[in-house]
């Protein structure tokens, strides 16, 4: 039986999601029968969440299969990197820019072709003839899963949309907030592809007549889906390194920033920084709820939160493996300035290199092992309704740094 009050929230980060696999590998070794009832994912975290929701057997068995999948990944398994395909796409983008979008200009949808990723997900998730994932419905019926939620961003309407498949089959109480809402439905490979469609790099995905991209673009409240689905305890695995004050002030580039640096800052702001902001809001809400007598809470409840994050900068680690990228793709990213920045956040999202992946998996497992006592305390339910003290300190340090930067700009 699943624990409907325990949620696992997996954030985005492209290839960085391998770090989450390492964390899960440690959890599975300690708690092979762990059964988080609520799984939510965004971008590459959505791939892992869907694989967990489609598991056949125990949590530990599912994580081992995910570990084998990620451990064998090559960049060619995610998108095409042959010279001809990359050259044709760059040429189409160039023609579109210089022609002013004139009629008849070749259309440019993305910088890379993600057909290999779709094929990989199809083999892994085994959709039925209608594209749905029957394993999810089976786990919901067996009550080893309470709900799966995947978030994508609608390019058609500009809203953040969360697709939910729950214990009630393909129906669940939906919610709607400014610029974000949920929709109940049976999930398939298209939903996973839409959630992880990095803007400009990966093509948008059409679902029910609308076009969708990466779920992190407009997801201002990453914990919201889990809370709406009834979570009382949330384990969130971030791929964002919490830099110290000294590290935050250290320059990543000398001189004018190249496109790779600008893209890395934007992608971090879009996909990763919002999790920290939402954690701060949740802490403030917990404090307010704690001060109210139970009869005056009007349905509000405290939610215990544990955020797990890398002990090293994953962008800096990517620099060590840049030279091993396939030559055509390496040529392309070097043209964007990948060798001119010390923290290569843009490249780290796209580096589905087996050596880089293995490094992140090992780091995730090592970091989880270092915090195993804290994780055990959290799972036992001690200190319920509180953000973990170490998380609070890191959040305060992070936002303090941001305030000082803004004040000096």
C-alpha positions in Angstrom: 0.0 0.0 0.0 1.2 3.5 -0.8 1.5 6.3 1.7 -1.0 8.9 0.3 0.5 11.6 2.5 4.1 11.2 1.3 5.1 13.0 -2.0 8.2 12.8 -4.0 8.8 16.0 -6.0 11.4 15.7 -8.8 12.5 19.0 -10.4 13.9 19.7 -13.8 17.4 20.0 -15.0 17.9 17.9 -18.2 20.9 15.6 -17.8 21.3 16.9 -14.2 18.4 14.6 -13.3 20.9 11.8 -13.1 21.7 13.3 -9.6 18.2 12.5 -8.6 18.7 8.9 -9.7 21.7 8.6 -7.3 19.6 10.0 -4.4 16.9 7.5 -5.2 19.4 4.7 -5.4 20.4 5.4 -1.8 16.7 5.6 -0.7 16.0 2.3 -2.4 18.9 0.6 -0.6 17.7 1.8 2.8 13.9 1.6 2.1 13.3 -0.9 -0.7 9.6 -1.0 0.1 9.1 2.8 0.4 5.9 3.7 -1.3 5.4 7.5 -1.8 1.8 7.8 -2.8 2.2 11.1 -4.8 4.8 11.5 -7.5 5.2 14.8 -9.3 7.7 15.7 -11.9 8.8 18.5 -14.2 11.0 18.2 -17.3 13.6 15.3 -16.8 12.2 14.8 -13.3 8.9 14.0 -15.0 10.7 11.1 -16.8 11.9 9.6 -13.5 8.5 10.2 -11.8 6.7 8.4 -14.7 9.1 5.5 -14.5 8.5 5.2 -10.8 4.7 5.4 -11.3 5.0 2.6 -14.0 7.0 0.3 -11.8 6.4 -3.4 -11.7 7.3 -4.5 -8.2 8.8 -2.8 -5.2 10.2 0.7 -5.0 13.8 -0.7 -4.9 13.3 -2.8 -8.0 11.9 0.3 -9.9 14.9 2.4 -8.9 17.3 -0.3 -10.0 15.7 -0.3 -13.5 15.8 3.5 -13.6 19.5 3.4 -12.6 20.3 1.0 -15.4 18.4 3.2 -17.9 20.2 6.4 -16.9 23.5 4.6 -16.5 23.5 3.4 -20.1 22.4 6.7 -21.6 24.3 8.3 -24.4 23.6 11.7 -25.9 22.5 9.9 -29.1 19.7 8.2 -27.1 18.2 11.6 -26.3 18.6 13.7 -29.5 20.3 13.4 -32.9 23.9 14.7 -33.0 24.9 13.8 -36.5 26.5 16.5 -38.6 23.8 16.6 -41.3 20.9 17.0 -39.0 22.5 19.7 -36.8 23.7 21.6 -39.9 20.3 21.6 -41.5 18.6 22.9 -38.3 21.1 25.7 -37.8 20.7 26.6 -41.5 17.0 26.8 -41.1 17.2 29.0 -38.1 19.6 31.3 -40.0 17.4 31.5 -43.0 14.4 32.4 -40.8 16.3 35.2 -39.1 17.7 36.8 -42.2 14.5 36.4 -44.2 12.3 38.1 -41.6 10.1 35.0 -41.6 9.1 35.4 -45.3 6.6 32.9 -46.7 8.2 29.8 -47.9 11.1 30.0 -45.5 12.0 26.6 -44.0 10.4 26.3 -40.6 12.7 26.0 -37.6 11.2 24.2 -34.6 14.1 23.2 -32.5 17.9 23.0 -32.4 17.9 19.2 -32.1 15.7 16.3 -33.0 14.4 14.4 -30.0 13.0 11.4 -31.9 15.6 9.1 -30.1 14.2 10.1 -26.7 10.6 9.3 -27.8 11.8 5.9 -29.0 13.6 5.3 -25.7 10.5 6.3 -23.6 8.3 4.1 -25.8 10.5 1.1 -25.2 10.8 1.8 -21.5 7.2 2.7 -20.7 5.3 0.3 -23.0 2.3 2.5 -24.0 -0.9 0.8 -25.3 -2.3 1.4 -28.8 -3.9 4.6 -27.7 -0.6 6.0 -26.2 -1.7 5.6 -22.6 0.5 3.9 -20.0 -1.4 0.9 -18.6 1.2 0.3 -15.8 0.2 3.5 -14.1 -3.4 2.5 -14.1 -2.5 -0.9 -12.7 -0.5 0.6 -9.8 -3.3 3.0 -9.0 -5.8 0.1 -9.0 -3.5 -1.9 -6.7 -3.1 1.2 -4.5 0.6 1.2 -4.7 0.3 4.7 -6.1 -2.1 7.5 -5.2 -1.4 10.0 -8.0 1.1 11.0 -10.7 1.3 14.6 -11.8 3.3 16.0 -14.7 3.6 19.7 -15.5 4.1 21.4 -18.9 3.9 24.9 -20.2 1.4 25.8 -22.9 2.9 27.8 -25.7 -0.6 28.2 -27.0 -2.2 29.9 -24.0 0.9 30.8 -21.9 -0.4 28.9 -18.9 1.3 26.2 -16.7 -0.7 23.0 -17.0 -0.5 20.0 -14.7 -1.8 16.7 -15.9 -2.9 14.4 -13.1 -3.8 10.7 -13.1 -5.1 9.6 -9.7 -6.4 6.8 -7.7 -9.9 7.6 -9.0 -8.8 6.4 -12.5 -8.7 9.3 -14.9 -10.6 11.7 -12.7 -9.5 13.9 -9.8 -10.5 17.1 -8.2 -8.8 19.8 -10.3 -7.5 23.2 -9.2 -7.0 26.5 -10.9 -4.8 29.5 -10.0 -3.6 32.5 -11.9 -1.8 31.3 -15.0 -1.7 27.7 -13.8 -4.3 24.9 -13.6 -4.6 21.1 -13.5 -6.4 18.7 -15.9 -7.3 15.1 -15.1 -6.5 12.5 -17.7 -4.7 9.3 -18.5 -1.0 10.0 -19.1 1.1 8.9 -22.0 4.5 9.4 -23.7 3.3 12.7 -25.2 2.8 14.2 -21.8 6.3 13.1 -20.7 7.8 14.5 -23.9 6.0 17.8 -23.5 7.1 18.2 -19.9 10.8 17.9 -20.8 10.8 19.9 -24.0 13.6 22.4 -23.3 12.7 25.7 -25.0 14.4 26.3 -28.4 16.6 23.2 -27.9 13.8 20.5 -28.0 10.6 20.7 -30.1 7.3 21.5 -28.6 4.7 18.7 -28.4 1.1 18.9 -29.6 -1.6 17.5 -27.2 -5.3 18.0 -27.8 -4.7 20.8 -30.3 -2.3 22.9 -28.1 1.5 23.0 -28.1 3.5 22.4 -24.9 7.1 22.9 -23.7 9.1 22.4 -20.6 7.0 22.4 -17.4 9.5 24.6 -15.5 8.9 27.7 -17.6 5.9 29.0 -15.8 5.7 26.7 -12.7 5.8 29.4 -10.0 4.8 27.0 -7.3 6.6 23.6 -7.8 5.1 22.1 -4.6 1.6 23.1 -5.4 0.6 19.8 -7.3 1.7 17.6 -4.4 -0.1 19.8 -1.8 -3.3 19.9 -3.9 -3.1 16.1 -4.1 -3.0 15.8 -0.3 0.7 15.6 0.6 1.6 16.1 4.2 5.3 15.3 3.8 7.3 16.3 0.7 10.7 15.1 -0.3 12.0 17.4 -3.0 15.2 16.6 -4.9 16.7 19.6 -6.6 19.5 19.8 -9.1 20.5 23.3 -8.0 23.7 23.6 -6.0 23.3 26.0 -3.0 26.3 28.2 -3.4 28.0 29.9 -0.4 28.2 33.6 -0.2 31.8 33.6 -1.5 30.9 31.3 -4.4 27.9 33.4 -5.3 30.1 36.5 -5.7 32.7 34.6 -7.7 32.7 35.5 -11.4 31.8 32.8 -13.9 33.1 34.7 -16.9 35.6 37.4 -17.7 34.4 40.2 -20.0 31.2 40.2 -22.0 29.1 37.1 -21.3 28.8 34.6 -24.1 25.3 33.1 -25.1 26.1 30.0 -23.2 26.4 32.0 -19.9 23.3 34.0 -20.6 21.3 30.9 -21.4 22.6 29.1 -18.3 21.5 32.0 -16.0 18.1 32.1 -17.7 17.6 28.4 -17.5 18.5 28.4 -13.8 16.0 31.2 -13.2 13.3 29.5 -15.1 13.7 25.9 -13.9 15.5 25.8 -10.6 15.3 29.1 -8.6 11.5 28.9 -8.2 11.7 25.7 -6.1 13.7 27.7 -3.5 11.2 30.6 -3.6 8.3 28.2 -3.1 10.0 26.5 -0.2 10.2 29.9 1.5 6.5 30.5 1.0 5.7 27.0 2.4 7.8 27.7 5.5 5.9 31.0 6.0 2.5 29.2 5.5 3.5 26.5 8.0 4.4 29.2 10.6 1.0 30.8 10.1 -0.9 27.5 10.3 0.9 26.5 13.5 -0.3 29.7 15.2 -3.9 29.1 14.4 -6.1 26.8 16.6 -7.1 23.6 14.8 -10.7 24.8 14.5 -9.7 28.0 12.7 -7.5 26.6 10.0 -10.3 26.3 7.4 -8.8 23.2 5.8 -5.2 24.5 5.8 -2.6 22.0 7.1 1.1 22.1 7.8 3.3 20.3 5.3 6.7 18.9 6.3 9.4 19.6 3.6 12.8 18.1 3.1 14.9 19.5 0.2 17.9 17.5 -1.0 20.4 19.2 -3.3 23.9 18.7 -4.7 27.0 19.3 -2.6 28.8 20.3 -5.8 28.1 22.7 -8.7 26.9 20.4 -11.4 27.6 23.1 -14.0 31.2 23.3 -13.1 31.4 19.5 -13.2 30.1 19.6 -16.8 33.3 21.4 -17.9 35.3 18.3 -17.2 33.4 16.3 -19.8 32.9 18.9 -22.5 35.8 17.7 -24.7 34.1 14.2 -24.9 30.9 15.4 -26.6 30.2 14.2 -30.1 32.2 16.4 -32.4 29.3 18.1 -34.3 27.4 18.9 -31.1 30.6 20.1 -29.4 31.3 22.4 -32.3 27.8 23.9 -32.0 28.0 24.5 -28.2 31.5 25.9 -28.4 30.1 28.4 -30.9 27.7 29.5 -28.1 30.7 30.0 -25.7 30.7 26.8 -23.7 34.4 27.2 -23.1 34.2 30.8 -21.9 32.3 30.1 -18.6 33.5 28.4 -15.5 30.0 27.2 -14.5 28.5 25.6 -17.6 24.8 25.4 -16.6 23.5 25.4 -20.1 25.8 22.5 -21.2 25.0 20.5 -18.0 21.3 20.4 -19.0 22.2 18.8 -22.4 25.2 16.6 -21.4 23.7 13.2 -21.6 27.2 11.7 -21.6 27.7 8.4 -19.9 30.7 9.6 -17.9 29.0 12.7 -16.7 25.8 10.8 -15.9 27.8 8.3 -13.9 29.5 11.1 -12.0 26.1 12.7 -11.0 24.6 9.3 -10.0 27.5 8.6 -7.7 27.4 12.2 -6.3 23.7 11.9 -5.6 24.1 8.6 -3.8 27.0 10.0 -1.7 25.1 13.1 -0.8 22.1 11.0 0.3 24.3 8.8 2.4 25.7 11.8 4.1 22.2 12.9 5.1 20.8 9.4 5.8 20.0 10.2 9.5 18.1 13.3 8.6 16.1 11.4 5.9 15.3 8.7 8.4 14.1 11.2 10.9 11.9 12.9 8.3 10.3 9.6 7.1 9.5 8.7 10.8 7.5 11.9 10.9 9.4 13.7 13.7 9.1 17.5 13.6 6.1 17.3 11.2 5.0 20.6 9.7 8.4 22.2 9.7 10.9 22.9 6.9 14.1 21.2 7.9 16.5 23.6 9.8 19.4 23.0 7.3 17.0 23.8 4.5 15.9 27.0 6.2 19.4 28.2 6.7 20.3 27.6 3.0 17.2 29.4 1.9 18.0 32.4 4.1 21.5 32.4 2.7 20.4 32.1 -0.9 17.8 34.9 -0.7 20.2 37.1 1.3 22.7 36.8 -1.6 20.0 37.6 -4.1 18.9 40.7 -2.2 22.4 42.0 -2.0 22.9 41.5 -5.7 19.7 43.3 -6.6 20.6 46.2 -4.3 23.9 46.6 -6.0 22.5 46.4 -9.6 
